[in-house]
Amino acid sequence: MDTVILYGVWILTSILLLIFINRTNFIQAQVSFLFMQVPSWLFGSLVVQGGLIEYPVGFLKMAYRASFTFEFYVFPAVSTIYNIYFPKKKPWFIKTLYIIAIPGVMTISEVYLEKNTELIKYLHWTWYWSFLTMTATLLLSYGYYTWFFRKVKVV
């Protein structure tokens, strides 16, 4: 069943990208996606190597002990949508809600998977560390996104 969930996550993430990313924002999406793979891989590897989280079931387990699906596809895809649709011209409380809501939904999903599947196991980790690291990493990605496209004058 866990492998079926993984395939479903890949399909759902692909559908979300097809819905939210179009020709007008494709370059911004590519830059955002590729950038997020770096901190996602780094932090994912650190928590696994540090014995904080374990991923018993996943793709490429022989080569990569962290979650290939999350680190290289799902989180970069979410970051892409997060960056492109960030409510930059909205009031601060809308921005704050957006900043909290996206990692909040991801954390709730992660906790559900941790409790009900073999896809992720917390060893010396808790949900709030996931929430804090995802929030910080998404903000880092958004900061890079705005800096990069201000330099090339696209955004």
FIZA-893940 format. One record per residue: residue in three letters; x, y, z of N, C-alpha, C, CB in turn. Coordinates in steps of 0.2 Angstrom, whole numbers. Glycine has a CB too. Layout:
<rs>
r resn = ala	neast = X	nnorth = Y	nup = Z	caeast = X	canorth = Y	caup = Z	ceast = X	cnorth = Y	cup = Z	cbeast = X	cbnorth = Y	cbup = Z
...
</rs>
This chain:
<rs>
r resn = met	neast = 4	nnorth = -6	nup = 0	caeast = 0	canorth = 0	caup = 0	ceast = 4	cnorth = 6	cup = 0	cbeast = -5	cbnorth = 0	cbup = 6
r resn = asp	neast = 10	nnorth = 6	nup = 3	caeast = 14	canorth = 12	caup = 4	ceast = 17	cnorth = 14	cup = -3	cbeast = 20	cbnorth = 11	cbup = 8
r resn = thr	neast = 19	nnorth = 9	nup = -7	caeast = 21	canorth = 11	caup = -14	ceast = 15	cnorth = 14	cup = -18	cbeast = 24	cbnorth = 4	cbup = -17
r resn = val	neast = 9	nnorth = 12	nup = -17	caeast = 3	canorth = 14	caup = -21	ceast = 3	cnorth = 22	cup = -19	cbeast = -3	cbnorth = 10	cbup = -19
r resn = ile	neast = 4	nnorth = 23	nup = -12	caeast = 3	canorth = 30	caup = -10	ceast = 9	cnorth = 34	cup = -13	cbeast = 4	cbnorth = 30	cbup = -2
r resn = leu	neast = 15	nnorth = 32	nup = -14	caeast = 20	canorth = 35	caup = -17	ceast = 18	cnorth = 37	cup = -24	cbeast = 27	cbnorth = 31	cbup = -17
r resn = tyr	neast = 16	nnorth = 32	nup = -28	caeast = 14	canorth = 33	caup = -35	ceast = 8	cnorth = 39	cup = -35	cbeast = 11	cbnorth = 27	cbup = -38
r resn = gly	neast = 4	nnorth = 38	nup = -30	caeast = -2	canorth = 43	caup = -30	ceast = 1	cnorth = 50	cup = -29	cbeast = -7	cbnorth = 41	cbup = -25
r resn = val	neast = 6	nnorth = 51	nup = -24	caeast = 9	canorth = 57	caup = -23	ceast = 12	cnorth = 60	cup = -29	cbeast = 14	cbnorth = 57	cbup = -17
r resn = trp	neast = 16	nnorth = 56	nup = -33	caeast = 19	canorth = 58	caup = -39	ceast = 14	cnorth = 60	cup = -44	cbeast = 23	cbnorth = 52	cbup = -42
r resn = ile	neast = 8	nnorth = 57	nup = -45	caeast = 3	canorth = 59	caup = -49	ceast = 0	cnorth = 65	cup = -47	cbeast = -2	cbnorth = 53	cbup = -50
r resn = leu	neast = -2	nnorth = 66	nup = -41	caeast = -6	canorth = 72	caup = -38	ceast = -1	cnorth = 78	cup = -39	cbeast = -8	cbnorth = 71	cbup = -31
r resn = thr	neast = 5	nnorth = 77	nup = -37	caeast = 10	canorth = 83	caup = -38	ceast = 10	cnorth = 85	cup = -45	cbeast = 17	cbnorth = 81	cbup = -35
r resn = ser	neast = 11	nnorth = 80	nup = -50	caeast = 11	canorth = 82	caup = -57	ceast = 5	cnorth = 85	cup = -59	cbeast = 12	cbnorth = 75	cbup = -61
r resn = ile	neast = -1	nnorth = 83	nup = -57	caeast = -7	canorth = 86	caup = -59	ceast = -7	cnorth = 94	cup = -56	cbeast = -13	cbnorth = 83	cbup = -56
r resn = leu	neast = -5	nnorth = 95	nup = -50	caeast = -5	canorth = 101	caup = -47	ceast = 0	cnorth = 106	cup = -51	cbeast = -2	cbnorth = 101	cbup = -40
r resn = leu	neast = 6	nnorth = 103	nup = -53	caeast = 10	canorth = 107	caup = -57	ceast = 7	cnorth = 109	cup = -64	cbeast = 17	cbnorth = 103	cbup = -59
r resn = leu	neast = 3	nnorth = 104	nup = -67	caeast = 0	canorth = 106	caup = -73	ceast = -6	cnorth = 111	cup = -73	cbeast = -3	cbnorth = 99	cbup = -76
r resn = ile	neast = -9	nnorth = 111	nup = -67	caeast = -14	canorth = 116	caup = -66	ceast = -12	cnorth = 123	cup = -64	cbeast = -19	cbnorth = 113	cbup = -60
r resn = phe	neast = -6	nnorth = 123	nup = -60	caeast = -4	canorth = 130	caup = -58	ceast = 2	cnorth = 133	cup = -62	cbeast = -2	cbnorth = 129	cbup = -51
r resn = ile	neast = 5	nnorth = 129	nup = -66	caeast = 11	canorth = 132	caup = -69	ceast = 9	cnorth = 132	cup = -77	cbeast = 17	cbnorth = 127	cbup = -68
r resn = asn	neast = 10	nnorth = 138	nup = -80	caeast = 8	canorth = 138	caup = -87	ceast = 14	cnorth = 142	cup = -91	cbeast = 2	cbnorth = 143	cbup = -88
r resn = arg	neast = 13	nnorth = 143	nup = -97	caeast = 18	canorth = 146	caup = -101	ceast = 21	cnorth = 153	cup = -98	cbeast = 16	cbnorth = 147	cbup = -108
r resn = thr	neast = 17	nnorth = 157	nup = -95	caeast = 19	canorth = 163	caup = -93	ceast = 23	cnorth = 163	cup = -87	cbeast = 13	cbnorth = 168	cbup = -92
r resn = asn	neast = 23	nnorth = 158	nup = -83	caeast = 27	canorth = 157	caup = -77	ceast = 31	cnorth = 151	cup = -77	cbeast = 22	cbnorth = 157	cbup = -71
r resn = phe	neast = 32	nnorth = 148	nup = -83	caeast = 36	canorth = 142	caup = -83	ceast = 44	cnorth = 143	cup = -81	cbeast = 36	cbnorth = 139	cbup = -90
r resn = ile	neast = 47	nnorth = 149	nup = -83	caeast = 54	canorth = 150	caup = -82	ceast = 54	cnorth = 151	cup = -74	cbeast = 57	cbnorth = 156	cbup = -85
r resn = gln	neast = 50	nnorth = 155	nup = -71	caeast = 50	canorth = 156	caup = -64	ceast = 49	cnorth = 149	cup = -60	cbeast = 44	cbnorth = 161	cbup = -62
r resn = ala	neast = 45	nnorth = 145	nup = -63	caeast = 44	canorth = 138	caup = -60	ceast = 50	cnorth = 134	cup = -60	cbeast = 38	cbnorth = 135	cbup = -63
r resn = gln	neast = 53	nnorth = 134	nup = -66	caeast = 60	canorth = 130	caup = -67	ceast = 65	cnorth = 132	cup = -62	cbeast = 62	cbnorth = 131	cbup = -74
r resn = val	neast = 66	nnorth = 139	nup = -61	caeast = 71	canorth = 142	caup = -57	ceast = 69	cnorth = 140	cup = -49	cbeast = 72	cbnorth = 149	cbup = -57
r resn = ser	neast = 63	nnorth = 141	nup = -48	caeast = 61	canorth = 139	caup = -41	ceast = 62	cnorth = 132	cup = -39	cbeast = 54	cbnorth = 141	cbup = -40
r resn = phe	neast = 59	nnorth = 128	nup = -44	caeast = 60	canorth = 120	caup = -43	ceast = 67	cnorth = 118	cup = -42	cbeast = 57	cbnorth = 117	cbup = -49
r resn = leu	neast = 71	nnorth = 120	nup = -46	caeast = 78	canorth = 118	caup = -46	ceast = 82	cnorth = 121	cup = -40	cbeast = 82	cbnorth = 120	cbup = -52
r resn = phe	neast = 80	nnorth = 127	nup = -38	caeast = 83	canorth = 130	caup = -32	ceast = 81	cnorth = 126	cup = -26	cbeast = 81	cbnorth = 137	cbup = -31
r resn = met	neast = 75	nnorth = 124	nup = -25	caeast = 73	canorth = 121	caup = -19	ceast = 76	cnorth = 114	cup = -18	cbeast = 65	cbnorth = 120	cbup = -19
r resn = gln	neast = 78	nnorth = 111	nup = -24	caeast = 81	canorth = 104	caup = -23	ceast = 87	cnorth = 104	cup = -19	cbeast = 82	cbnorth = 101	cbup = -30
r resn = val	neast = 91	nnorth = 109	nup = -19	caeast = 97	canorth = 110	caup = -15	ceast = 96	cnorth = 110	cup = -8	cbeast = 101	cbnorth = 116	cbup = -17
r resn = pro	neast = 92	nnorth = 115	nup = -5	caeast = 91	canorth = 114	caup = 2	ceast = 87	cnorth = 108	cup = 5	cbeast = 88	cbnorth = 121	cbup = 5
r resn = ser	neast = 82	nnorth = 106	nup = 0	caeast = 78	canorth = 101	caup = 2	ceast = 83	cnorth = 94	cup = 3	cbeast = 73	cbnorth = 99	cbup = -3
r resn = trp	neast = 87	nnorth = 93	nup = -2	caeast = 92	canorth = 88	caup = -2	ceast = 96	cnorth = 88	cup = 4	cbeast = 96	cbnorth = 87	cbup = -8
r resn = leu	neast = 99	nnorth = 94	nup = 5	caeast = 104	canorth = 95	caup = 11	ceast = 100	cnorth = 94	cup = 18	cbeast = 106	cbnorth = 102	cbup = 11
r resn = phe	neast = 95	nnorth = 97	nup = 19	caeast = 91	canorth = 96	caup = 25	ceast = 89	cnorth = 89	cup = 26	cbeast = 86	cbnorth = 101	cbup = 26
r resn = gly	neast = 86	nnorth = 86	nup = 21	caeast = 83	canorth = 79	caup = 21	ceast = 89	cnorth = 74	cup = 22	cbeast = 80	cbnorth = 77	cbup = 14
r resn = ser	neast = 95	nnorth = 75	nup = 19	caeast = 100	canorth = 71	caup = 21	ceast = 103	cnorth = 71	cup = 28	cbeast = 106	cbnorth = 72	cbup = 16
r resn = leu	neast = 103	nnorth = 78	nup = 30	caeast = 106	canorth = 79	caup = 37	ceast = 101	cnorth = 75	cup = 42	cbeast = 106	cbnorth = 86	cbup = 38
r resn = val	neast = 95	nnorth = 76	nup = 42	caeast = 90	canorth = 73	caup = 47	ceast = 91	cnorth = 65	cup = 46	cbeast = 83	cbnorth = 75	cbup = 46
r resn = val	neast = 92	nnorth = 62	nup = 41	caeast = 92	canorth = 55	caup = 40	ceast = 99	cnorth = 53	cup = 43	cbeast = 91	cbnorth = 53	cbup = 33
r resn = gln	neast = 104	nnorth = 56	nup = 41	caeast = 111	canorth = 54	caup = 43	ceast = 112	cnorth = 55	cup = 50	cbeast = 116	cbnorth = 58	cbup = 39
r resn = gly	neast = 108	nnorth = 60	nup = 53	caeast = 108	canorth = 62	caup = 60	ceast = 104	cnorth = 57	cup = 64	cbeast = 106	cbnorth = 69	cbup = 62
r resn = gly	neast = 100	nnorth = 52	nup = 61	caeast = 96	canorth = 48	caup = 65	ceast = 90	cnorth = 51	cup = 68	cbeast = 100	cbnorth = 45	cbup = 70
r resn = leu	neast = 87	nnorth = 56	nup = 65	caeast = 81	canorth = 59	caup = 67	ceast = 75	cnorth = 57	cup = 64	cbeast = 82	cbnorth = 67	cbup = 66
r resn = ile	neast = 76	nnorth = 55	nup = 57	caeast = 70	canorth = 52	caup = 54	ceast = 72	cnorth = 46	cup = 50	cbeast = 67	cbnorth = 58	cbup = 49
r resn = glu	neast = 68	nnorth = 42	nup = 48	caeast = 69	canorth = 36	caup = 44	ceast = 64	cnorth = 35	cup = 39	cbeast = 70	cbnorth = 30	cbup = 48
r resn = tyr	neast = 66	nnorth = 33	nup = 33	caeast = 61	canorth = 32	caup = 28	ceast = 61	cnorth = 25	cup = 26	cbeast = 62	cbnorth = 37	cbup = 21
r resn = pro	neast = 58	nnorth = 20	nup = 29	caeast = 58	canorth = 13	caup = 28	ceast = 56	cnorth = 11	cup = 20	cbeast = 54	cbnorth = 9	cbup = 32
r resn = val	neast = 51	nnorth = 14	nup = 18	caeast = 49	canorth = 13	caup = 11	ceast = 50	cnorth = 19	cup = 6	cbeast = 41	cbnorth = 11	cbup = 11
r resn = gly	neast = 52	nnorth = 18	nup = 0	caeast = 53	canorth = 23	caup = -4	ceast = 57	cnorth = 21	cup = -11	cbeast = 57	cbnorth = 29	cbup = -1
r resn = phe	neast = 57	nnorth = 26	nup = -15	caeast = 61	canorth = 24	caup = -22	ceast = 68	cnorth = 26	cup = -21	cbeast = 58	cbnorth = 29	cbup = -27
r resn = leu	neast = 72	nnorth = 22	nup = -24	caeast = 80	canorth = 23	caup = -24	ceast = 83	cnorth = 22	cup = -17	cbeast = 81	cbnorth = 30	cbup = -27
r resn = lys	neast = 80	nnorth = 17	nup = -13	caeast = 82	canorth = 16	caup = -6	ceast = 90	cnorth = 14	cup = -6	cbeast = 78	cbnorth = 11	cbup = -3
r resn = met	neast = 92	nnorth = 10	nup = -12	caeast = 99	canorth = 8	caup = -12	ceast = 104	cnorth = 14	cup = -12	cbeast = 100	cbnorth = 3	cbup = -18
r resn = ala	neast = 102	nnorth = 19	nup = -15	caeast = 106	canorth = 25	caup = -17	ceast = 105	cnorth = 31	cup = -12	cbeast = 106	cbnorth = 27	cbup = -24
r resn = tyr	neast = 99	nnorth = 32	nup = -10	caeast = 97	canorth = 38	caup = -6	ceast = 93	cnorth = 36	cup = 0	cbeast = 94	cbnorth = 43	cbup = -10
r resn = arg	neast = 95	nnorth = 37	nup = 6	caeast = 91	canorth = 35	caup = 12	ceast = 86	cnorth = 39	cup = 14	cbeast = 96	cbnorth = 34	cbup = 18
r resn = ala	neast = 86	nnorth = 46	nup = 12	caeast = 81	canorth = 50	caup = 13	ceast = 75	cnorth = 49	cup = 8	cbeast = 83	cbnorth = 58	cbup = 13
r resn = ser	neast = 70	nnorth = 53	nup = 8	caeast = 64	canorth = 52	caup = 4	ceast = 65	cnorth = 56	cup = -3	cbeast = 58	cbnorth = 55	cbup = 7
r resn = phe	neast = 67	nnorth = 52	nup = -8	caeast = 68	canorth = 54	caup = -15	ceast = 62	cnorth = 58	cup = -17	cbeast = 70	cbnorth = 49	cbup = -20
r resn = thr	neast = 56	nnorth = 55	nup = -16	caeast = 50	canorth = 58	caup = -18	ceast = 49	cnorth = 65	cup = -15	cbeast = 44	cbnorth = 53	cbup = -16
r resn = phe	neast = 50	nnorth = 66	nup = -9	caeast = 48	canorth = 72	caup = -5	ceast = 54	cnorth = 77	cup = -7	cbeast = 48	cbnorth = 71	cbup = 2
r resn = glu	neast = 60	nnorth = 75	nup = -6	caeast = 66	canorth = 80	caup = -7	ceast = 67	cnorth = 82	cup = -14	cbeast = 72	cbnorth = 76	cbup = -4
r resn = phe	neast = 66	nnorth = 78	nup = -19	caeast = 67	canorth = 80	caup = -26	ceast = 61	cnorth = 81	cup = -30	cbeast = 71	cbnorth = 74	cbup = -29
r resn = tyr	neast = 55	nnorth = 80	nup = -28	caeast = 49	canorth = 81	caup = -32	ceast = 44	cnorth = 85	cup = -28	cbeast = 47	cbnorth = 75	cbup = -35
r resn = val	neast = 41	nnorth = 82	nup = -23	caeast = 35	canorth = 85	caup = -20	ceast = 37	cnorth = 92	cup = -17	cbeast = 33	cbnorth = 81	cbup = -14
r resn = phe	neast = 42	nnorth = 93	nup = -13	caeast = 44	canorth = 99	caup = -9	ceast = 46	cnorth = 104	cup = -14	cbeast = 49	cbnorth = 98	cbup = -4
r resn = pro	neast = 50	nnorth = 103	nup = -19	caeast = 52	canorth = 108	caup = -24	ceast = 45	cnorth = 110	cup = -28	cbeast = 57	cbnorth = 105	cbup = -29
r resn = ala	neast = 41	nnorth = 105	nup = -30	caeast = 35	canorth = 107	caup = -33	ceast = 30	cnorth = 112	cup = -29	cbeast = 31	cbnorth = 101	cbup = -35
r resn = val	neast = 30	nnorth = 110	nup = -23	caeast = 26	canorth = 114	caup = -18	ceast = 29	cnorth = 121	cup = -18	cbeast = 25	cbnorth = 111	cbup = -11
r resn = ser	neast = 35	nnorth = 121	nup = -17	caeast = 39	canorth = 128	caup = -17	ceast = 38	cnorth = 132	cup = -23	cbeast = 47	cbnorth = 126	cbup = -16
r resn = thr	neast = 38	nnorth = 129	nup = -29	caeast = 37	canorth = 132	caup = -35	ceast = 30	cnorth = 136	cup = -35	cbeast = 37	cbnorth = 127	cbup = -41
r resn = ile	neast = 25	nnorth = 132	nup = -33	caeast = 18	canorth = 135	caup = -33	ceast = 18	cnorth = 140	cup = -27	cbeast = 13	cbnorth = 129	cbup = -31
r resn = tyr	neast = 21	nnorth = 139	nup = -22	caeast = 21	canorth = 144	caup = -16	ceast = 24	cnorth = 150	cup = -18	cbeast = 25	cbnorth = 141	cbup = -10
r resn = asn	neast = 30	nnorth = 150	nup = -22	caeast = 33	canorth = 156	caup = -24	ceast = 29	cnorth = 160	cup = -29	cbeast = 40	cbnorth = 154	cbup = -27
r resn = ile	neast = 27	nnorth = 156	nup = -34	caeast = 23	canorth = 160	caup = -40	ceast = 17	cnorth = 163	cup = -37	cbeast = 22	cbnorth = 155	cbup = -45
r resn = tyr	neast = 13	nnorth = 160	nup = -33	caeast = 7	canorth = 163	caup = -30	ceast = 7	cnorth = 166	cup = -23	cbeast = 2	cbnorth = 157	cbup = -30
r resn = phe	neast = 13	nnorth = 168	nup = -21	caeast = 14	canorth = 171	caup = -15	ceast = 10	cnorth = 178	cup = -15	cbeast = 22	cbnorth = 172	cbup = -13
r resn = pro	neast = 6	nnorth = 179	nup = -10	caeast = 2	canorth = 186	caup = -10	ceast = 6	cnorth = 192	cup = -9	cbeast = -4	cbnorth = 185	cbup = -6
r resn = lys	neast = 11	nnorth = 194	nup = -13	caeast = 15	canorth = 199	caup = -11	ceast = 12	cnorth = 206	cup = -11	cbeast = 21	cbnorth = 199	cbup = -17
r resn = lys	neast = 6	nnorth = 207	nup = -14	caeast = 3	canorth = 213	caup = -14	ceast = -3	cnorth = 214	cup = -9	cbeast = 0	cbnorth = 215	cbup = -21
r resn = lys	neast = -4	nnorth = 208	nup = -5	caeast = -9	canorth = 208	caup = 0	ceast = -7	cnorth = 210	cup = 7	cbeast = -12	cbnorth = 201	cbup = 1
r resn = pro	neast = -11	nnorth = 212	nup = 11	caeast = -9	canorth = 214	caup = 18	ceast = -5	cnorth = 209	cup = 22	cbeast = -16	cbnorth = 216	cbup = 22
r resn = trp	neast = -2	nnorth = 211	nup = 27	caeast = 3	canorth = 207	caup = 31	ceast = -1	cnorth = 201	cup = 34	cbeast = 6	cbnorth = 211	cbup = 36
r resn = phe	neast = -7	nnorth = 201	nup = 36	caeast = -10	canorth = 195	caup = 39	ceast = -12	cnorth = 190	cup = 34	cbeast = -17	cbnorth = 198	cbup = 43
r resn = ile	neast = -13	nnorth = 192	nup = 28	caeast = -14	canorth = 187	caup = 22	ceast = -8	cnorth = 184	cup = 21	cbeast = -17	cbnorth = 191	cbup = 16
r resn = lys	neast = -2	nnorth = 187	nup = 21	caeast = 4	canorth = 184	caup = 19	ceast = 6	cnorth = 180	cup = 25	cbeast = 10	cbnorth = 190	cbup = 19
r resn = thr	neast = 5	nnorth = 182	nup = 31	caeast = 6	canorth = 177	caup = 37	ceast = 2	cnorth = 171	cup = 37	cbeast = 5	cbnorth = 181	cbup = 44
r resn = leu	neast = -4	nnorth = 171	nup = 35	caeast = -8	canorth = 166	caup = 34	ceast = -6	cnorth = 161	cup = 29	cbeast = -16	cbnorth = 168	cbup = 33
r resn = tyr	neast = -4	nnorth = 164	nup = 23	caeast = -1	canorth = 160	caup = 18	ceast = 6	cnorth = 156	cup = 20	cbeast = 1	cbnorth = 164	cbup = 12
r resn = ile	neast = 10	nnorth = 160	nup = 23	caeast = 16	canorth = 157	caup = 26	ceast = 15	cnorth = 152	cup = 31	cbeast = 21	cbnorth = 163	cbup = 29
r resn = ile	neast = 10	nnorth = 152	nup = 35	caeast = 9	canorth = 147	caup = 39	ceast = 5	cnorth = 141	cup = 36	cbeast = 5	cbnorth = 149	cbup = 45
r resn = ala	neast = 0	nnorth = 142	nup = 32	caeast = -5	canorth = 137	caup = 29	ceast = -1	cnorth = 132	cup = 25	cbeast = -10	cbnorth = 141	cbup = 25
r resn = ile	neast = 3	nnorth = 134	nup = 21	caeast = 6	canorth = 129	caup = 16	ceast = 10	cnorth = 124	cup = 20	cbeast = 11	cbnorth = 132	cbup = 11
r resn = pro	neast = 15	nnorth = 126	nup = 24	caeast = 19	canorth = 121	caup = 28	ceast = 14	cnorth = 117	cup = 33	cbeast = 25	cbnorth = 124	cbup = 32
r resn = gly	neast = 9	nnorth = 121	nup = 35	caeast = 4	canorth = 118	caup = 40	ceast = 1	cnorth = 112	cup = 37	cbeast = -1	cbnorth = 123	cbup = 42
r resn = val	neast = -2	nnorth = 112	nup = 31	caeast = -5	canorth = 107	caup = 27	ceast = 0	cnorth = 101	cup = 26	cbeast = -8	cbnorth = 109	cbup = 21
r resn = met	neast = 6	nnorth = 103	nup = 24	caeast = 11	canorth = 98	caup = 23	ceast = 13	cnorth = 94	cup = 29	cbeast = 18	cbnorth = 101	cbup = 20
r resn = thr	neast = 14	nnorth = 98	nup = 35	caeast = 15	canorth = 95	caup = 41	ceast = 10	cnorth = 90	cup = 43	cbeast = 16	cbnorth = 100	cbup = 47
r resn = ile	neast = 3	nnorth = 92	nup = 43	caeast = -2	canorth = 88	caup = 44	ceast = -2	cnorth = 81	cup = 40	cbeast = -9	cbnorth = 91	cbup = 43
r resn = ser	neast = -1	nnorth = 82	nup = 34	caeast = 0	canorth = 76	caup = 29	ceast = 6	cnorth = 72	cup = 31	cbeast = 1	cbnorth = 79	cbup = 22
r resn = glu	neast = 11	nnorth = 75	nup = 33	caeast = 17	canorth = 71	caup = 35	ceast = 15	cnorth = 67	cup = 42	cbeast = 23	cbnorth = 75	cbup = 37
r resn = val	neast = 12	nnorth = 70	nup = 47	caeast = 10	canorth = 67	caup = 53	ceast = 6	cnorth = 61	cup = 52	cbeast = 7	cbnorth = 72	cbup = 58
r resn = tyr	neast = 1	nnorth = 62	nup = 47	caeast = -4	canorth = 57	caup = 45	ceast = 0	cnorth = 51	cup = 42	cbeast = -9	cbnorth = 59	cbup = 40
r resn = leu	neast = 5	nnorth = 52	nup = 38	caeast = 9	canorth = 47	caup = 35	ceast = 13	cnorth = 43	cup = 40	cbeast = 13	cbnorth = 50	cbup = 29
r resn = glu	neast = 16	nnorth = 47	nup = 44	caeast = 20	canorth = 44	caup = 50	ceast = 16	cnorth = 40	cup = 54	cbeast = 24	cbnorth = 50	cbup = 54
r resn = lys	neast = 10	nnorth = 41	nup = 56	caeast = 6	canorth = 37	caup = 60	ceast = 3	cnorth = 31	cup = 57	cbeast = 1	cbnorth = 41	cbup = 63
r resn = asn	neast = 2	nnorth = 31	nup = 50	caeast = -2	canorth = 26	caup = 47	ceast = 2	cnorth = 22	cup = 41	cbeast = -8	cbnorth = 29	cbup = 44
r resn = thr	neast = 8	nnorth = 24	nup = 40	caeast = 12	canorth = 21	caup = 34	ceast = 19	cnorth = 19	cup = 37	cbeast = 12	cbnorth = 25	cbup = 28
r resn = glu	neast = 22	nnorth = 16	nup = 32	caeast = 30	canorth = 15	caup = 33	ceast = 34	cnorth = 20	cup = 29	cbeast = 31	cbnorth = 8	cbup = 32
r resn = leu	neast = 31	nnorth = 25	nup = 26	caeast = 34	canorth = 30	caup = 22	ceast = 39	cnorth = 34	cup = 26	cbeast = 29	cbnorth = 34	cbup = 18
r resn = ile	neast = 37	nnorth = 36	nup = 32	caeast = 41	canorth = 40	caup = 36	ceast = 41	cnorth = 38	cup = 44	cbeast = 40	cbnorth = 48	cbup = 35
r resn = lys	neast = 46	nnorth = 38	nup = 47	caeast = 46	canorth = 36	caup = 54	ceast = 50	cnorth = 42	cup = 58	cbeast = 49	cbnorth = 29	cbup = 56
r resn = tyr	neast = 47	nnorth = 45	nup = 63	caeast = 51	canorth = 50	caup = 67	ceast = 55	cnorth = 45	cup = 72	cbeast = 46	cbnorth = 55	cbup = 71
r resn = leu	neast = 61	nnorth = 46	nup = 73	caeast = 65	canorth = 43	caup = 78	ceast = 66	cnorth = 48	cup = 84	cbeast = 72	cbnorth = 41	cbup = 75
r resn = his	neast = 69	nnorth = 54	nup = 82	caeast = 71	canorth = 59	caup = 87	ceast = 68	cnorth = 65	cup = 84	cbeast = 78	cbnorth = 59	cbup = 89
r resn = trp	neast = 62	nnorth = 66	nup = 82	caeast = 59	canorth = 71	caup = 78	ceast = 52	cnorth = 72	cup = 80	cbeast = 60	cbnorth = 70	cbup = 70
r resn = thr	neast = 50	nnorth = 78	nup = 79	caeast = 43	canorth = 79	caup = 80	ceast = 40	cnorth = 84	cup = 75	cbeast = 42	cbnorth = 83	cbup = 87
r resn = trp	neast = 33	nnorth = 84	nup = 75	caeast = 30	canorth = 88	caup = 70	ceast = 32	cnorth = 95	cup = 69	cbeast = 22	cbnorth = 87	cbup = 71
r resn = tyr	neast = 33	nnorth = 98	nup = 75	caeast = 34	canorth = 105	caup = 75	ceast = 41	cnorth = 107	cup = 72	cbeast = 34	cbnorth = 108	cbup = 82
r resn = trp	neast = 46	nnorth = 102	nup = 72	caeast = 52	canorth = 103	caup = 68	ceast = 51	cnorth = 103	cup = 61	cbeast = 57	cbnorth = 97	cbup = 70
r resn = ser	neast = 47	nnorth = 98	nup = 59	caeast = 45	canorth = 98	caup = 52	ceast = 42	cnorth = 105	cup = 50	cbeast = 40	cbnorth = 92	cbup = 50
r resn = phe	neast = 37	nnorth = 107	nup = 54	caeast = 34	canorth = 113	caup = 52	ceast = 39	cnorth = 119	cup = 52	cbeast = 28	cbnorth = 115	cbup = 57
r resn = leu	neast = 43	nnorth = 120	nup = 57	caeast = 48	canorth = 125	caup = 57	ceast = 53	cnorth = 125	cup = 51	cbeast = 52	cbnorth = 125	cbup = 63
r resn = thr	neast = 55	nnorth = 119	nup = 49	caeast = 60	canorth = 118	caup = 44	ceast = 57	cnorth = 119	cup = 37	cbeast = 64	cbnorth = 111	cbup = 44
r resn = met	neast = 51	nnorth = 117	nup = 36	caeast = 48	canorth = 118	caup = 30	ceast = 46	cnorth = 125	cup = 29	cbeast = 41	cbnorth = 114	cbup = 29
r resn = thr	neast = 44	nnorth = 129	nup = 34	caeast = 42	canorth = 136	caup = 34	ceast = 49	cnorth = 140	cup = 32	cbeast = 39	cbnorth = 138	cbup = 41
r resn = ala	neast = 54	nnorth = 138	nup = 36	caeast = 60	canorth = 142	caup = 35	ceast = 63	cnorth = 141	cup = 28	cbeast = 66	cbnorth = 140	cbup = 40
r resn = thr	neast = 63	nnorth = 134	nup = 25	caeast = 65	canorth = 133	caup = 19	ceast = 61	cnorth = 136	cup = 13	cbeast = 65	cbnorth = 125	cbup = 18
r resn = leu	neast = 54	nnorth = 136	nup = 14	caeast = 50	canorth = 139	caup = 9	ceast = 51	cnorth = 147	cup = 9	cbeast = 42	cbnorth = 138	cbup = 11
r resn = leu	neast = 53	nnorth = 150	nup = 15	caeast = 54	canorth = 157	caup = 15	ceast = 61	cnorth = 158	cup = 12	cbeast = 54	cbnorth = 160	cbup = 22
r resn = leu	neast = 66	nnorth = 154	nup = 13	caeast = 72	canorth = 154	caup = 10	ceast = 71	cnorth = 154	cup = 2	cbeast = 77	cbnorth = 149	cbup = 12
r resn = ser	neast = 67	nnorth = 149	nup = 0	caeast = 66	canorth = 149	caup = -7	ceast = 63	cnorth = 155	cup = -10	cbeast = 62	cbnorth = 142	cbup = -9
r resn = tyr	neast = 58	nnorth = 157	nup = -7	caeast = 55	canorth = 164	caup = -9	ceast = 59	cnorth = 169	cup = -9	cbeast = 48	cbnorth = 165	cbup = -5
r resn = gly	neast = 64	nnorth = 170	nup = -4	caeast = 69	canorth = 175	caup = -4	ceast = 73	cnorth = 175	cup = -10	cbeast = 73	cbnorth = 175	cbup = 2
r resn = tyr	neast = 76	nnorth = 169	nup = -12	caeast = 80	canorth = 168	caup = -18	ceast = 76	cnorth = 169	cup = -24	cbeast = 82	cbnorth = 160	cbup = -18
r resn = tyr	neast = 70	nnorth = 167	nup = -24	caeast = 65	canorth = 168	caup = -30	ceast = 65	cnorth = 176	cup = -32	cbeast = 59	cbnorth = 165	cbup = -29
r resn = thr	neast = 63	nnorth = 180	nup = -26	caeast = 62	canorth = 187	caup = -27	ceast = 69	cnorth = 190	cup = -29	cbeast = 59	cbnorth = 190	cbup = -21
r resn = trp	neast = 74	nnorth = 188	nup = -26	caeast = 81	canorth = 191	caup = -28	ceast = 83	cnorth = 190	cup = -35	cbeast = 86	cbnorth = 188	cbup = -23
r resn = phe	neast = 82	nnorth = 183	nup = -37	caeast = 84	canorth = 181	caup = -43	ceast = 80	cnorth = 185	cup = -49	cbeast = 83	cbnorth = 174	cbup = -44
r resn = phe	neast = 74	nnorth = 185	nup = -48	caeast = 70	canorth = 188	caup = -53	ceast = 70	cnorth = 196	cup = -53	cbeast = 63	cbnorth = 186	cbup = -53
r resn = arg	neast = 72	nnorth = 199	nup = -48	caeast = 73	canorth = 206	caup = -47	ceast = 79	cnorth = 208	cup = -51	cbeast = 73	cbnorth = 209	cbup = -40
r resn = lys	neast = 84	nnorth = 203	nup = -51	caeast = 90	canorth = 204	caup = -54	ceast = 89	cnorth = 204	cup = -62	cbeast = 96	cbnorth = 199	cbup = -52
r resn = val	neast = 85	nnorth = 199	nup = -64	caeast = 84	canorth = 198	caup = -71	ceast = 78	cnorth = 202	cup = -74	cbeast = 83	cbnorth = 191	cbup = -73
r resn = lys	neast = 74	nnorth = 205	nup = -69	caeast = 69	canorth = 210	caup = -71	ceast = 63	cnorth = 206	cup = -74	cbeast = 71	cbnorth = 215	cbup = -75
r resn = val	neast = 61	nnorth = 200	nup = -72	caeast = 55	canorth = 196	caup = -74	ceast = 49	cnorth = 197	cup = -70	cbeast = 57	cbnorth = 189	cbup = -75
r resn = val	neast = 51	nnorth = 197	nup = -63	caeast = 45	canorth = 198	caup = -58	ceast = 44	cnorth = 205	cup = -56	cbeast = 46	cbnorth = 193	cbup = -52
</rs>
